[in-house]
Amino acid sequence: MKNNLSVMLKPASSKCNASCKYCFYRDEVKARVIKDYGNTTTELADIMIEKMLHYVGAGYLSIVFQGGEPTLVGYAFFEHFFDTLALKNTMGANIHLSIQTNGLLIDKKWAKLFKKHNVLVGLSLDGDKKSCSARLSKGKEIFANILECASILKKEGVDFNILSVIHKGNATRGKEIYNYLTSKGFKNLQFIPYLGDNPEFSLSANEYGKFLIDTYKLYAQDFISTTPTRIRQFDNYLMLLKENNAEQCGMNGKCSPSLTFEGDGTAYPCDFYCTDEYELGNIKDKSIAELLSSETAVAFRNTSGATSECPTCPYFKVCRGGCKRYAQDKAFCEAYKIFFSHTFK
């Protein structure tokens, strides 16, 4: 048996030791009855591991740890999870592990654990100090803490990407952000546009379109070098232009089967839709197959971000309607048109 499965686990639920002003998950949590589902126990982790491995068999399993801040569940939890996963993988599943973190708790011990288990770390850093003023902990900027985490990860040989939130406050600084990050030796980048309706951070079509144009120019210049900079979104556009499928969630025009688990095992079809109306059930009571085949999950996957006008758009081939969560804001559609018309002539 071979099945593929992508899972996001939130072992510390919505808890976070930072208070980034533009956090989309904090806003999402406000819209549901239960704000914090508690920490995932090792007993529940064992149930998750057993059911995930049973479902994929000898297939592919991607597990992303996110939050909130996932490291708040504690080092011992992750050590147990990784060791148990390796021990129970008797069918030889191809497993990919990753974690998204603000880096505040990461020290040498954590880094060694990630290295031992080949965990890809996504480290949140919005560029230079000026671009990171919205990332706070206890009211103080955490720019220096994030750089210290990056230094530790480098020293221990841990693979990591930089994840940068792009918003009104830094979108005009695309060139500065790109040049700063690459000057620090960060060659794997993800630029994530702000989701939300706070006018302090909301992007206009022109602002985001210009950011994409500015950074793509630099990306393209580096692309032919011996050590190119990888920007996930742009890499995927090139895949789509070659008529291949994108690897990034939300870029193929239709959601793939995936699950997001809150701290108590409550399942949702997507990290962007962890609200009450999209609840699928709990991993403690249901199998992976049952969660994926539930009426809510199937209905979710059968809808897309594409409108009736999308197929006639000259850029539909490389856009495919985009992520349906971003498609709720027409500014993103207009921004991509600005970018595509300038870049892919």
N, C-alpha and C positions, 0 to 999 in steps of 0.2 A: 504493500500500500504506500502510495506517495501522494500527499496533499501539501499544498503551500498555505501558509498562514502568517499574517502580520498582526502583531498584538502590541498594544501600548498598555503598560502597567503604571498605575499611580499609587505606589506603595505608601506614600505619606498623604494621600488624598490631596486636598487643596492647600495644605499647610505650606508656608514658605517663610524663610528667614530673610527675604528681601521684600521690598515693597515698591517694585517698579511701577511708575505712574500709569503705564499703558497696558498693564497685564490683562490679556483678554480672558484668561481662565477665572480670574477673580470676578470679572463682570458676569461670566457665564454662571458661576456658582450662585450669584445673587438671585438668579432666575429659577432656582429649584428649591424644593422643600428642605432637603437635607444639604447643609452647606459643607460639612466635613464628614466623610464616611469612616474616619479613623485609619489607623495604620494597619497594613497587611501583616497578619501573623505568619510565623513560619509554617504553622499547620495549614493555613489557607494557601500559602505558597506551594506546599507539597501537592495540594489538590490541583492547583493551576498547572503545575509542571506535569503531573500525571496525565491530565486531560489534554493538554497541548501536545505532548509527545504521542499520545494515543491517536490523536487526530492526524498529525502529519506523517507518522510512520517514518519512512526513509526519505521523506520530502524535505521541504525548506521551511524553517521557522525563524521569523524575525521578531525579536522582542526589544521594545524601546521602553526605557524607564523615564517617566516624566512626572510632572507635578502640576501645581505646587513645586516644591523642591524635593526630589526623591531621596536625596541623601539623608533627609531628616528622619527616615525610618531607622537609620543606624547601620554601622559597618557590619555588625554581626548578621543582620538580615541578608545583606548582599552576599556575604561569604557563604552563608547557608544555601542561598538560592543558587549561586553559581556551582557550588560543589554538588548539590543535589541534581541539578540539571545535567551536569556531565556524567554523574553516576547512573542516572536513569535513562540516558540516551542509548539504549541497547540496540535500537534499530538503525542507528547511524544517521540520524537526521542532520542536515546541513543547517547549523544554527548561527545566526548573526545577532550579536548583542550590542546594544548602544544605550547611552544615557544622556539626557539633556540636563545640564546643571548650571547654576550661577557660580559655582566654584568656591563658595565661601567656606565649605567644610573640607575641601579636598586638601590632603596633606600627602606626604610620601607614602604612608601606609595605604591610603586609598588608591593612589596611583599604582602601586605595586599590585594591588588586587586587580585593577583594570587591565594591567599589562598581562598578568598571569592568565586571565580568561579572555583575552583579545576583545576587550570591550571598547567600542568606538565612543569617544566622548564628544558631545556637542556642547561647547562652552559659549555662554552668552556674553557677547562683547559687541557694542554698537559702533566701534571705530575708535578714534582717538578720544582723549579726555573730554573735549568739548561735546562730542557726539554721545557721550555716555551719561550725561547729567540727569537723565530720567531713571537711571538704575540706582536704587537706594536701599540701604538697610539701616533701620533705626534712625532714619532721617539723614544719614550720611552717604555720600557717594562711595561706590565700591569699585571704582575703576582700578585702583592699585591692587585690590584683593584679587581681581580677575586676572591681572597680569602675573601676579605671583602664582596663581593656580596654573596658568599656561606654562610658566617656567618649570614648575614641578613636573607637569605632564611631559614636557620635552625631555627633561633630565632622566626620567624613568622610561622613555621610549614608548609612551602611550600615543596611539593614533587619536588625533582630535581634529574636529572642525570648529570653525568660528561661526556662530549664529548671530546675525545682526538684525534687530528690528528697525525697520525704516518708517519714519513718521515725519510729520510736518517740521519738527525741530531739527532733523538732520538730513532730510531728503535733498536739500540744495547743496549738500557737501559730499556728493557721490565720489568725486575725484579724490578729495581729501581722505575720505574713509577708505577707499580702495588702496590708495598709496600708503596710508599709515599701516593698514593691516599687512600688506605685502612686505613693507619695510621691516616688519617684526618677524618675518619668516612664516607668516600664516598663509598657506597656499591653498587651503580648502575652505571655501566660504559659502555661507547661505545667507541671502538677503530676504527677510521676511517682512512683508508690508503690514503695517498696523491694522488690526481689526477692531473696530469700535466706533462710537459716535461722539467721543470727546473732541470738541473743536480744537483743543490744544495740540492734538496729535493726528487728527484725521487728514488724510492725504487728498489733495485735489488731483484730477487727471493729469494736469500739466506738471505738477510737482513730481508725481511718481513716474510719469513718462520720461521726464528729463533725467531723473535718477537712473533709470534703466539705460537710457542712451549713453549717459556719461560713463557709467561703469562698464557697459558692453564694449565701448571703444577701447578701454584699457585692457579688458579681458581678451579682446581679439588681438591686440598687439602682443600680449604675453602668450597667446595660444600657440604660436609657432616657435617659442623659445624652448630650450632644453628642459626648463623647469616651469611649465605653464601653471598659471593659477586656475584652479577649478572653481567655478561658481555653479552650483547645482542647477539653478533655474536655466542658465544659459546652456549648460551641457545638455539638458533635456530638450531644449528647443532645437538644438542641432540633431539630436536623435529623431525628433518628430519630422524635421525637414528631410531626413533620409528615409522617411516612411517607416521608422521603427517605433515601437511603443516607448513612452517615457517610463523611467523607473520611479520618478517622484509622484507621490500620491496627489491626485487632483489634476494631473496634467494630461490624462488620457481621455477626458470627456465623460468618464463614467467611474464611479467609485468601485474599487475592487473589494472583495470580501475581507473585512478586517474587524478587529474588536478592540475596544478600550475598556479597561477594567479599573474601577475605582477601588479604594482601599479595602472595602469589605467584600469585593468580588462582584459588585453590580456591574453589568455589562452595557455598553453603548456601541453604536455602529461607527463612531468617529469621535475624535477628540474635540472637534468643533461643535458636536451635538450631544454633549453630556448633560442633557436636561431631561426633565421628568417624562416628557412625551415620547422620548426616544429610548427609554429604558427597555432592555431586552430580557432581563431576568438576571439570575445570579449563577456564577460558575459553580457554586456549592451545590446547586440543585439541578443544573442542566449540563449537558455535554456541549462541546464546542460546536458540533454539527447542529444541535438543537438551537443554539443561540444564533448561528449564522442563517438558519433556515426559518427563523421566526418571521411572522407576518410583517412586523415592523422593520426588521433587517432587510428583507427582500424588497419591500416598498422603498426603503431608503436607497438601496443600490439601483433601483429602476428609475430613479429620477436623476437628472443631471442639471448642470448650470446653463446648458445651451437653451437658447430661445428659438422660436420659429424663424427668426431672422438670421441666426448664426450660420446655417449652411451656405447662405449666399454671400457671406463675408469673405473677402479675398484672403483673409488670414486664418480662416477656419482650420486649415490643414495643420497649422502650427499652434493653434489655440484650443480647438475642439470644444469650445464653450467654457473651458477652465474649471477650476474648483467651484462647486456650487455654493460654498459658503462665501467666497469672494464675489461670486456673481450676483449676490444680493445687493451689492453696491455698484451702480452703473459707472462710477468713477473709474473702477478698475478696468472695465471694458474699454473705456475711452483712452485710458493710459496705455493699454497694450496696443491699441490701434496707432497711437502716436509713436510708440516704440517700434512696432513692426514696419510702419510706413517709412520710417527713417533708416531702419537697419537692414531689412530684408527686401530690398528693391528688386 
